[in-house]
Amino acid sequence: MKVKGLDISISRTKYINKKNRAGLTALHFSAFRGNVKMIKFLVRRGADTFVKDNEGKNVVHASAQSEQVAAIYYFLNNHSINIDEGDKNGSSALHWAAYLHCEISLTYLIAWGAGVNIQDIDGNTPLHLAVLSEGEFPIRCVKILLLKGAARLLRNSENHIPIELVNDNEYRDELMRDLRPPTIWKCFMLSVPLTKMKKEWSTLIYFLIFITFLQFGFVMLVYPLMRGHSRPGIWTVDLFLIVLMIIFYVIATIKDPGYLKEDPSIDFQSLLCSTDPYNICPDCKILRTPRSRHCNICNKCVERFDHHCPYLNNCIGYRNHFWFLLFIISITIILLFHIILLIYNVTSQRENLTAHSWTFMSHLSPQIWLICYSVFFLGSCIIFLPFVGILSFVHLQNFSKNMTTNERYSKNRQNDGDNNSVITKTLSGDLNPSQLQASSQARNSNSVVEESKDSNGNSMRETFIGPSNPSCFGNCVRMIKYKEPSQKKMYDEIIGA
């Protein structure tokens, strides 16, 4: 059999599972190197996939330490190895990936079911080890673990929680900030909390109650007291705007934002062996497109991902982005319309006030009631308007530039040329957490595919999105008429299959 240009012939199988002094077999080394062809060859010749070295580490441990996710998937999918199996110290493959800051292994292992809060014999979770490590790039791994549900307050055998183990280095301030429990601002979704989240209907319900109160309260309480309430024009315009807003809201809420689906014609194992792991979403088992992103709340990849909106309880993607834009613009127009009406009526009612109008409670005149209601609703509209107005302005700008919020404000959109994982120690019998140092340079997952070229020499972004810097109108048309890239076409263009 020929593997990578080498003719390999093994006539006797007794050497297949032979161990060196450290207890390592040929399969351990093949797993560490991620050579799936060699792994399959050894397995066909009788290699034991459940073999362990002297430290109790199996082949999944070996693959995880060198970020060989294709090998990990092969062992998990074909040989039913327990993904959470620990070594002699109780450390799972995820513990090692966290300690070595192997971002790729960490992401894939969690996606395939590794427990993020499993403790070793010292009571350390993967989050403890990610913080303890002296690696070069700890921030990304800590963030990933927190987003996937790692417990901030779980104590080890020495009664330490992860935040108490932060070393005094250049990453200390950011690590301390990330490891603190979410603040009240994050609870109200004014900033994104680093914690595992799921779709919540409560935020949607509260938002609907507020909108209903703000809109229909105005119609039911203020309109009857207005001098011009009998004029059908004002009623008609206001109700028309409210109905439009509700229609846009419902469509944006219930419409599929553009979830990417696995293509059954593409073998995931061959995909892992053929392309950079950053080009693949391990949760959805799909190729990342130039503008997609995995939403940790929906747990799905969204094409042309903009953001996850808690007030719609839905992601904003290419299929509902336009409806979301119409929704926030309609709210902005309604608020401006109400503010103008309220200011006009409050000022006009001042002329009708008399000394007898300022009586207490039940004796209050309609003019006083109108002023009280109007001031209350005016304040609510004025408070709410800047947020919605800025949101509308930003999304209008995005449409005019053929961009999403995610693309516009992502800190690391550009792909660095040296963003490659670095394994600083080779597999040896003395491999243990106190001796190993390794790091995985953080890369943006969405930028890798963009650098690929099609058969005509165009970037993948140009192939699927169109030429850069067209007119504002052209950008808006592209945003509205955007078509989802085919997984099969992506596979053929990038992999060359």
C-alpha positions as CSV (number, residue, x, y, z in Angstrom):
1,M,0.0,0.0,0.0
2,K,1.2,3.5,-0.8
3,V,0.7,6.3,1.8
4,K,2.0,9.7,0.8
5,G,4.4,8.3,-1.7
6,L,5.8,5.6,0.5
7,D,5.3,1.8,-0.1
8,I,4.4,0.3,3.2
9,S,4.3,-3.5,3.6
10,I,3.7,-5.1,6.9
11,S,3.5,-8.9,6.7
12,R,3.2,-9.6,10.4
13,T,0.7,-7.9,12.7
14,K,2.4,-8.5,16.0
15,Y,4.3,-5.3,15.7
16,I,1.3,-3.2,15.1
17,N,0.5,-2.7,18.8
18,K,4.1,-2.8,20.0
19,K,4.8,0.0,22.5
20,N,7.9,2.1,23.2
21,R,9.1,2.9,26.7
22,A,6.4,5.6,27.0
23,G,3.7,3.1,26.1
24,L,3.1,4.8,22.7
25,T,2.2,2.7,19.6
26,A,2.4,3.5,16.0
27,L,-1.3,4.5,16.1
28,H,-0.5,7.1,18.8
29,F,2.1,8.7,16.5
30,S,-0.2,8.5,13.4
31,A,-3.0,10.1,15.5
32,F,-0.7,12.9,16.6
33,R,0.3,13.5,13.0
34,G,-3.3,13.4,11.9
35,N,-2.5,11.0,9.0
36,V,-5.9,9.4,8.5
37,K,-4.7,7.2,5.6
38,M,-2.0,5.7,7.9
39,I,-4.5,5.4,10.7
40,K,-6.9,3.4,8.5
41,F,-4.0,1.3,7.3
42,L,-2.9,0.4,10.8
43,V,-6.4,-0.3,11.9
44,R,-7.0,-2.7,9.0
45,R,-3.8,-4.5,10.1
46,G,-5.1,-4.9,13.6
47,A,-4.1,-1.8,15.5
48,D,-5.9,-1.4,18.8
49,T,-7.9,1.9,18.7
50,F,-8.4,1.7,22.5
51,V,-4.7,1.5,23.3
52,K,-3.3,3.8,26.0
53,D,0.2,4.9,26.8
54,N,1.8,4.8,30.2
55,E,0.0,8.0,31.3
56,G,-3.4,6.6,30.3
57,K,-3.7,8.8,27.2
58,N,-5.6,7.3,24.2
59,V,-5.4,8.2,20.5
60,V,-8.0,11.0,20.9
61,H,-5.8,12.6,23.5
62,A,-2.9,12.4,21.0
63,S,-4.9,13.9,18.1
64,A,-6.4,16.7,20.3
65,Q,-2.9,17.8,21.5
66,S,-1.9,18.5,17.9
67,E,-5.2,19.8,16.6
68,Q,-5.8,16.9,14.2
69,V,-9.6,17.0,14.1
70,A,-9.9,14.7,11.1
71,A,-8.3,12.0,13.1
72,I,-10.5,12.8,16.1
73,Y,-13.6,12.5,14.0
74,Y,-12.5,9.2,12.5
75,F,-11.9,7.6,16.0
76,L,-15.1,9.0,17.4
77,N,-17.3,8.2,14.4
78,N,-15.9,4.7,13.5
79,H,-14.6,3.2,16.7
80,S,-17.0,4.6,19.4
81,I,-14.2,5.9,21.7
82,N,-15.6,7.8,24.7
83,I,-14.9,11.5,24.0
84,D,-14.7,12.3,27.7
85,E,-12.4,9.4,28.6
86,G,-9.7,10.6,31.0
87,D,-6.0,9.6,31.4
88,K,-4.5,8.6,34.7
89,N,-5.1,12.1,36.1
90,G,-8.7,12.2,34.9
91,S,-7.9,14.7,32.1
92,S,-10.0,14.3,29.0
93,A,-9.0,15.3,25.5
94,L,-10.8,18.6,26.2
95,H,-8.7,19.2,29.3
96,W,-5.6,18.9,27.2
97,A,-6.9,21.1,24.4
98,A,-7.8,23.8,26.9
99,Y,-4.5,23.6,28.6
100,L,-2.5,23.7,25.4
101,H,-4.8,26.4,24.0
102,C,-5.6,24.2,21.0
103,E,-8.5,26.3,19.7
104,I,-9.4,24.1,16.8
105,S,-9.5,20.9,18.9
106,L,-11.4,22.7,21.7
107,T,-14.1,23.9,19.3
108,Y,-14.5,20.6,17.5
109,L,-14.5,18.5,20.7
110,I,-17.2,20.6,22.3
111,A,-19.3,20.5,19.1
112,W,-19.1,16.7,19.1
113,G,-20.3,16.4,22.7
114,A,-17.3,16.8,25.0
115,G,-18.2,17.8,28.6
116,V,-17.1,21.4,29.4
117,N,-17.4,21.0,33.1
118,I,-15.9,17.6,33.7
119,Q,-13.3,17.7,36.5
120,D,-10.0,15.8,36.7
121,I,-8.6,14.2,39.9
122,D,-7.5,17.7,41.0
123,G,-11.0,19.0,40.5
124,N,-9.9,21.2,37.6
125,T,-12.3,21.8,34.7
126,P,-11.1,22.7,31.2
127,L,-11.7,26.3,32.1
128,H,-9.4,26.0,35.1
129,L,-6.6,24.6,32.9
130,A,-7.1,27.2,30.2
131,V,-6.6,29.9,32.8
132,L,-3.7,28.1,34.5
133,S,-1.7,27.6,31.3
134,E,1.2,29.8,30.5
135,G,0.3,29.6,26.8
136,E,0.6,32.5,24.4
137,F,-3.0,33.0,23.4
138,P,-5.4,32.1,26.3
139,I,-8.2,34.6,25.6
140,R,-9.9,32.8,22.7
141,C,-10.0,29.4,24.4
142,V,-11.5,30.9,27.6
143,K,-14.1,32.8,25.6
144,I,-15.1,29.6,23.7
145,L,-15.4,27.6,26.9
146,L,-17.6,30.3,28.5
147,L,-19.8,30.6,25.4
148,K,-20.3,26.9,25.5
149,G,-21.4,26.8,29.1
150,A,-18.2,26.4,31.2
151,A,-19.0,27.1,34.9
152,R,-17.3,30.2,36.3
153,L,-17.9,29.3,39.9
154,L,-17.0,25.6,40.0
155,R,-14.2,25.0,42.5
156,N,-11.3,22.6,42.2
157,S,-9.9,20.4,45.1
158,E,-7.9,23.5,46.4
159,N,-11.2,25.4,46.5
160,H,-10.3,27.8,43.7
161,I,-12.6,29.0,41.0
162,P,-11.0,29.9,37.6
163,I,-10.9,33.6,38.1
164,E,-8.7,33.1,41.2
165,L,-6.1,31.3,39.1
166,V,-5.5,34.1,36.6
167,N,-1.7,34.7,36.3
168,D,-0.2,38.2,36.4
169,N,0.5,38.7,32.7
170,E,-0.5,40.9,29.8
171,Y,-3.9,39.0,29.5
172,R,-4.8,39.4,33.1
173,D,-7.2,42.3,32.8
174,E,-9.2,40.8,29.9
175,L,-9.3,37.4,31.5
176,M,-10.6,38.9,34.8
177,R,-13.2,40.8,32.9
178,D,-14.4,37.7,30.9
179,L,-14.4,35.4,34.0
180,R,-16.6,37.7,36.1
181,P,-20.3,36.8,36.1
182,P,-22.5,38.8,33.5
183,T,-23.5,42.3,34.7
184,I,-27.0,43.6,34.7
185,W,-26.3,45.4,31.4
186,K,-25.5,42.0,29.8
187,C,-28.6,40.5,31.4
188,F,-30.7,43.2,29.6
189,M,-28.8,42.4,26.3
190,L,-27.2,45.8,26.1
191,S,-23.9,43.9,25.7
192,V,-23.2,40.3,24.7
193,P,-22.7,38.1,27.8
194,L,-20.0,35.4,27.6
195,T,-22.2,32.6,28.7
196,K,-24.1,29.8,27.1
197,M,-27.5,31.1,25.9
198,K,-30.6,29.7,24.3
199,K,-33.6,31.1,22.6
200,E,-35.8,32.9,25.3
201,W,-39.4,33.8,24.8
202,S,-39.4,36.1,27.8
203,T,-37.4,38.9,26.2
204,L,-39.7,38.7,23.2
205,I,-42.8,38.9,25.4
206,Y,-41.5,41.8,27.4
207,F,-40.7,43.7,24.2
208,L,-44.2,43.0,22.8
209,I,-45.8,44.3,26.0
210,F,-43.7,47.4,25.9
211,I,-44.5,48.1,22.2
212,T,-48.2,47.4,22.7
213,F,-48.3,49.8,25.7
214,L,-46.4,52.5,23.9
215,Q,-48.5,52.3,20.7
216,F,-52.0,51.3,21.7
217,G,-51.8,53.2,25.0
218,F,-51.2,56.3,23.0
219,V,-54.2,55.5,20.7
220,M,-56.6,54.6,23.6
221,L,-55.6,57.2,26.2
222,V,-54.3,60.2,24.3
223,Y,-56.3,60.3,21.1
224,P,-59.8,60.6,22.8
225,L,-58.6,63.7,24.7
226,M,-57.1,65.4,21.7
227,R,-59.0,68.3,20.1
228,G,-58.6,66.9,16.6
229,H,-59.3,63.2,17.5
230,S,-62.4,63.2,15.4
231,R,-60.4,63.8,12.3
232,P,-60.0,60.5,10.5
233,G,-56.7,61.5,8.8
234,I,-54.6,61.3,12.0
235,W,-56.2,58.0,13.1
236,T,-55.7,56.5,9.7
237,V,-52.1,57.4,9.3
238,D,-51.2,56.2,12.8
239,L,-53.1,52.9,12.6
240,F,-51.6,52.3,9.1
241,L,-48.1,52.7,10.4
242,I,-48.8,50.5,13.4
243,V,-50.3,47.7,11.2
244,L,-47.2,47.9,8.9
245,M,-44.9,47.7,11.9
246,I,-46.7,44.6,13.2
247,I,-46.5,42.9,9.7
248,F,-42.8,43.6,9.4
249,Y,-42.2,42.4,12.9
250,V,-44.1,39.1,12.4
251,I,-42.3,38.4,9.2
252,A,-38.8,39.1,10.6
253,T,-39.6,37.0,13.7
254,I,-41.0,33.8,12.0
255,K,-39.0,33.8,8.8
256,D,-36.0,31.5,8.5
257,P,-33.0,33.9,8.6
258,G,-31.0,31.6,6.3
259,Y,-29.9,28.6,8.3
260,L,-27.3,26.6,6.4
261,K,-28.0,22.9,6.0
262,E,-25.7,20.0,5.7
263,D,-25.3,18.6,2.2
264,P,-25.7,14.8,2.3
265,S,-23.7,14.5,-0.9
266,I,-20.6,15.7,0.9
267,D,-18.8,13.2,3.1
268,F,-17.8,15.0,6.3
269,Q,-14.7,12.8,6.9
270,S,-13.3,13.6,3.4
271,L,-14.1,17.2,4.0
272,L,-12.1,17.3,7.2
273,C,-9.2,15.7,5.4
274,S,-9.3,18.0,2.4
275,T,-9.5,21.5,3.8
276,D,-8.5,23.8,6.7
277,P,-10.5,23.1,9.8
278,Y,-11.3,26.8,10.0
279,N,-13.3,26.5,6.8
280,I,-15.7,24.1,8.5
281,C,-18.4,24.5,11.1
282,P,-18.1,21.4,13.4
283,D,-21.5,22.0,14.9
284,C,-23.4,22.1,11.6
285,K,-20.9,19.9,9.7
286,I,-20.9,22.3,6.7
287,L,-18.5,24.5,4.9
288,R,-18.4,28.0,6.1
289,T,-19.5,30.5,3.4
290,P,-17.8,33.9,3.1
291,R,-20.5,35.7,5.0
292,S,-21.9,33.0,7.3
293,R,-21.4,32.7,11.1
294,H,-22.5,30.1,13.7
295,C,-25.0,31.6,16.1
296,N,-24.4,30.1,19.6
297,I,-27.9,30.9,20.7
298,C,-29.7,29.3,17.7
299,N,-26.9,26.7,17.5
300,K,-27.0,27.0,13.7
301,C,-25.0,28.7,11.0
302,V,-26.7,31.6,9.4
303,E,-25.9,32.8,5.9
304,R,-25.0,36.5,5.7
305,F,-25.3,36.7,9.5
306,D,-26.0,40.1,10.9
307,H,-26.7,39.5,14.5
308,H,-29.0,37.6,16.9
309,C,-31.9,39.8,17.9
310,P,-33.3,38.8,21.4
311,Y,-36.3,41.1,20.8
312,L,-37.3,39.0,17.8
313,N,-36.0,35.8,19.3
314,N,-34.5,35.1,16.0
315,C,-31.3,35.6,14.0
316,I,-31.0,38.3,11.4
317,G,-29.7,36.8,8.1
318,Y,-30.1,37.3,4.4
319,R,-33.7,36.0,4.3
320,N,-35.2,38.4,7.0
321,H,-32.7,41.2,7.1
322,F,-34.7,43.4,4.8
323,W,-37.9,42.9,6.9
324,F,-36.0,43.7,10.0
325,L,-34.8,46.9,8.4
326,L,-38.4,47.8,7.5
327,F,-39.5,47.0,11.0
328,I,-37.0,49.3,12.8
329,I,-37.6,52.1,10.2
330,S,-41.4,51.8,10.8
331,I,-40.8,52.1,14.6
332,T,-38.7,55.2,14.0
333,I,-41.3,56.9,11.9
334,I,-44.1,56.0,14.4
335,L,-42.1,57.5,17.3
336,L,-41.4,60.7,15.4
337,F,-45.0,61.0,14.4
338,H,-46.1,60.5,18.0
339,I,-43.6,63.0,19.3
340,I,-44.8,65.7,16.9
341,L,-48.4,65.1,17.8
342,L,-47.7,65.1,21.5
343,I,-45.7,68.3,21.5
344,Y,-48.3,70.0,19.4
345,N,-51.2,69.0,21.7
346,V,-49.4,69.7,24.9
347,T,-48.6,73.3,23.8
348,S,-52.1,73.8,22.3
349,Q,-53.8,72.7,25.5
350,R,-52.1,75.3,27.6
351,E,-54.4,77.9,26.2
352,N,-57.5,76.1,27.5
353,L,-56.3,75.6,31.1
354,T,-58.0,77.6,33.8
355,A,-57.4,77.9,37.5
356,H,-60.3,75.4,38.1
357,S,-58.5,72.8,35.8
358,W,-55.9,72.2,38.5
359,T,-58.1,70.3,41.0
360,F,-57.2,67.1,42.6
361,M,-57.7,63.6,41.1
362,S,-61.3,63.0,40.1
363,H,-61.9,66.6,39.4
364,L,-59.0,66.9,36.9
365,S,-60.2,68.4,33.7
366,P,-59.6,66.5,30.3
367,Q,-56.9,69.1,29.5
368,I,-54.9,68.1,32.6
369,W,-55.4,64.4,31.8
370,L,-54.2,65.0,28.3
371,I,-51.1,66.9,29.5
372,C,-50.2,64.1,32.0
373,Y,-50.7,61.3,29.5
374,S,-48.9,63.3,26.8
375,V,-45.8,64.1,28.9
376,F,-45.5,60.4,30.0
377,F,-45.8,59.1,26.4
378,L,-43.6,61.9,25.1
379,G,-40.9,60.9,27.6
380,S,-41.1,57.3,26.6
381,C,-40.9,58.1,22.9
382,I,-37.9,60.4,23.4
383,I,-36.0,57.8,25.4
384,F,-36.7,55.0,22.9
385,L,-36.2,57.1,19.7
386,P,-32.3,57.5,19.9
387,F,-31.8,53.7,20.2
388,V,-34.1,52.8,17.3
389,G,-33.0,55.8,15.2
390,I,-29.3,54.9,15.5
391,L,-30.2,51.2,14.8
392,S,-32.1,52.3,11.6
393,F,-29.2,54.5,10.5
394,V,-26.6,51.8,11.0
395,H,-28.6,49.2,9.1
396,L,-29.3,51.7,6.3
397,Q,-25.6,52.3,6.0
398,N,-24.9,48.6,6.0
399,F,-27.4,48.1,3.1
400,S,-25.8,50.9,1.2
401,K,-22.3,49.3,1.6
402,N,-23.5,45.6,1.1
403,M,-22.3,44.8,4.6
404,T,-23.6,43.2,7.8
405,T,-23.2,44.4,11.4
406,N,-21.1,41.4,12.0
407,E,-18.8,42.2,9.1
408,R,-18.7,45.9,10.0
409,Y,-17.8,45.7,13.6
410,S,-15.8,42.5,13.8
411,K,-12.4,43.3,15.3
412,N,-10.6,40.5,13.4
413,R,-12.2,40.4,10.0
414,Q,-8.9,40.4,8.1
415,N,-7.1,37.1,7.9
416,D,-3.5,37.1,9.1
417,G,-1.0,35.3,7.0
418,D,0.7,33.6,10.0
419,N,-2.4,32.4,11.7
420,N,-1.4,28.8,12.0
421,S,-1.5,26.6,15.0
422,V,1.9,25.9,16.6
423,I,2.6,22.7,18.5
424,T,5.8,23.4,20.5
425,K,6.3,19.9,21.9
426,T,6.4,16.5,20.2
427,L,4.6,13.5,21.4
428,S,6.7,11.8,24.0
429,G,6.4,9.6,27.0
430,D,7.0,12.5,29.4
431,L,4.0,14.5,28.0
432,N,2.2,16.2,30.9
433,P,0.4,19.5,31.6
434,S,3.2,20.9,33.8
435,Q,5.8,20.4,31.0
436,L,4.0,21.2,27.8
437,Q,3.5,24.6,26.3
438,A,1.6,25.1,23.1
439,S,-0.5,27.8,21.5
440,S,-3.0,28.2,18.7
441,Q,-3.1,31.7,17.1
442,A,-6.6,33.0,17.0
443,R,-8.0,33.5,13.5
444,N,-11.3,34.8,12.3
445,S,-13.4,31.9,11.1
446,N,-15.2,33.8,8.5
447,S,-12.1,35.2,6.6
448,V,-10.4,32.0,5.6
449,V,-12.8,31.1,2.8
450,E,-12.8,34.6,1.4
451,E,-9.1,34.2,0.3
452,S,-9.9,31.2,-1.8
453,K,-10.0,31.6,-5.6
454,D,-12.3,30.2,-8.2
455,S,-11.3,28.9,-11.6
456,N,-11.3,32.4,-13.0
457,G,-9.0,33.8,-10.3
458,N,-11.7,35.7,-8.5
459,S,-12.0,35.5,-4.7
460,M,-14.8,33.5,-3.3
461,R,-16.3,36.7,-1.9
462,E,-16.4,38.2,-5.4
463,T,-17.8,35.0,-6.8
464,F,-20.8,34.9,-4.5
465,I,-21.3,38.5,-3.6
466,G,-20.2,40.5,-6.7
467,P,-17.6,43.1,-7.4
468,S,-16.6,45.5,-4.7
469,N,-17.4,49.3,-4.5
470,P,-20.6,49.4,-6.6
471,S,-23.1,52.2,-6.2
472,C,-25.3,52.5,-3.0
473,F,-28.3,51.5,-5.1
474,G,-26.4,48.5,-6.5
475,N,-25.4,47.4,-3.0
476,C,-29.0,47.6,-1.7
477,V,-30.1,45.5,-4.7
478,R,-27.5,42.9,-3.9
479,M,-28.5,42.8,-0.3
480,I,-32.2,42.3,-1.2
481,K,-31.5,39.8,-4.0
482,Y,-28.7,37.9,-2.3
483,K,-28.6,34.2,-3.0
484,E,-27.3,31.6,-0.7
485,P,-24.0,29.9,-1.9
486,S,-24.4,26.2,-2.7
487,Q,-22.5,23.9,-0.3
488,K,-21.7,21.7,-3.3
489,K,-20.4,24.6,-5.3
490,M,-18.3,25.8,-2.4
491,Y,-16.9,22.3,-2.0
492,D,-16.1,22.1,-5.7
493,E,-14.5,25.5,-5.9
494,I,-12.5,25.4,-2.7
495,I,-11.6,21.7,-2.5
496,G,-11.4,21.2,-6.2
497,A,-13.3,18.0,-6.1
